[in-house]
Amino acid sequence: MGNREETTHDVLALGAQVAEVEALFSSALTAPTESAERQLFAQLAWAATRLGRLAENAAGDFAIAVPEHRPLTSPGRARIRRRIASTEHTADRIIAKFQGEPPA
């Protein structure tokens, strides 16, 4: 990153792209049809690629070479939902601990 103005712009662009990725992921998980879900996941892949490019640009000389793309196997929607639920539960427990609330 160059001067302060460029740095601020790069950070804002990166933050906006993160928000887009999160919104598309959330939308895909609650899509009303399988077709809509697949379309949203396709948009998510495109947005995540842009996020990667922005992050790589922000990293500058510290950028890490990305291994060659290999298609991922689909673990199934139920498995993804279980992992998300588990992650959300863990995050809730961590937040509660730091806010001084008793564990759930």
Order of alpha helices (4+ residues) and beta strands (2+ residues): alpha-alpha-alpha
